[in-house]
């Protein structure tokens, strides 16, 4: 399990922030959201 997965596993809330003037940062948010959902689904 990666360090990021461990942080997600023990986190109770997540704030995903992106730059309005940077499309790449918005696209990366979707990757983080998918990772959060995947980790949280495996522990429930």
FENWO-V383904 format. One line per field, one symbol per residue. psi: psi as a letter, one per 30 degrees, with the letter a starting at -180 (. if undefined). burial: + if it has 16 or more other C-alpha atoms within 10 Angstrom, else -. A space follows every 10 residues. Layout:
psi=???
burial=???
//
This chain:
psi=kleeeeeeef kflkjkklkf gjeeeeeeee eeeeeeeeee eff.
burial=-------++- ---------- ---------- -----+--++ ----
//
